[in-house]
Every structure is written in structure tokens, then in C-alpha cells.
Amino acid sequence: MNIDRTMASAAIVAVGIALAGLLAGNGFARARSADRYVTVKGVAEREVRADLAIWPLRVVGADNDLAVANAKVAKSVAGVRDFLVRHGMDTSQIQISEFSVTDALANQYGPERTPANRYVVHETVILRSSKPEQVLAASQQISELAAIGVVISSGTEYGPGGGGPTFVFSGLNKLKPEMIADATARAREAASQFARDSRSDIAGIRQANQGVFEILPRDQAPGITESSQIAKVVRVVSTIEYYLK
């Protein structure tokens, strides 16, 4: 009887060990299976055109008499308005900003000799227009201002180098849902191809990163900025991890 009980106990222990090993093995297999995933990227792009133009025109007037320098600036501002009207611009949206006066004699680090013009007055005329094509055409005729005595210097707050117009695309939010769906579909295509090549199937998403939307110049070359071009490219790259089974 004691021998039978001993053998029975040993058998139970052996079965327990076997079951524990089997469960541990299955758990390990599940853990290794859960570690099998692929990371893919999906790219979506759309070519768009700017729907807003912001053009700063910074005028300058200089003279030894402050009142005269200021009068020159006022005349230049009027000349800029006339120029814009001739080119079909709506001047009701014009803003005047960045008025400043520099007194050369008040500058302790200035030149020792008396400057030709003591006072230099700056003022910026900012045009905001929903007709970027017209603004671009007008900006290509800016030499007309010099012909009537208007002195233009580079803008400081707005615009690309040289004070030209800035072209803005403001419809990004409308494009986002469609482009995210497109990028996700491209990522899934890449994951499916990888799964086929590795004789696997894709399962659920392990992790997803929508990516950052970028607005780039359509013609990407050294010296060309996005803000100086009417034609642009909106781009997003989504990164998604898919489980493999």
C-alpha cells in the first residue's frame, strides 16, 4: 500500500512538472510571437497652390531735416499705393507699420565725419491679398517704384530674403484626414508585402505615429524657399508597426 501511494504521488508530481513545462513553453511561444512585428512608413503628398500673399514694402526717406525726411516717406507710401492700384491690388487691406527714425548724430558709435543725411526714416507698407498670382506679377515690376523716386529696402518681419512677397497655403486642415488615410494605406501595403515575403500575415497595429505635415517648395533647389513659391507640396510620413502572425 505504501509503495502504491509513493508511486501515485510520484506520478502526480511528474504530471504536474510536465504540465508546468508545457504551460511555460506555450507562454514563451506567445511572448516570442508577440515580439514579431514590422515597422513601415507610408508617404502621402499633394501639390497645392498658395491662397494668400503677404508683401512688405519698406520705404526709406533721408535728409538733414527730419520733417523733410518724413515727408519723403509719406510721398513714397502714396507712390506705393498708386503702384499697387495700377496692378489691380485691393489697397483696403494695406497696413502701415514699423515706423522708425534713425539720427546719425545720436549714434555714439557712428562715423566721425558728418553724414550726408542726419535722419533716416523707415516705414513698412504691408499688403495682404487673396490673389497671389496678381501679387507675384506686381512684384516682378517693382522697378517702376524706383522710376518715380520710391526707395525700397528689404523687409524685416515678413517675406523671404530681399523683401519679396510671402505666399501662404492656408488649407492644410482640410487636407489632413484624406492624406492621413492615404499614408496609412501606403504603410499597410508595405507591411503586407513584407508579410508575404516572410510567409507571414499581418495582424493588428502595435504602434502608430501619424507624422508631421510639411509644406515644401514644389521646385526644391538651393536658394528656393517654400514661402517664395506659389506652388507647394504638402507631405506627411506616417510610421506604423504591425504585428506579424
MOLINKA-V702401 format. One record per helix or strand of 3 or more residues. SS is the DSSP state (@ for helix, = for strand). FROM is the first residue (numbers start at 1). LEN is the number of residues. If there is no record, write none. Layout:
SS/FROM/LEN
SS/FROM/LEN
This chain:
@/2/33
=/37/13
=/52/12
@/66/21
@/91/3
=/95/9
@/104/3
=/119/11
@/132/8
@/143/5
=/166/3
@/172/26
=/202/8
=/214/4
@/226/3
=/231/14
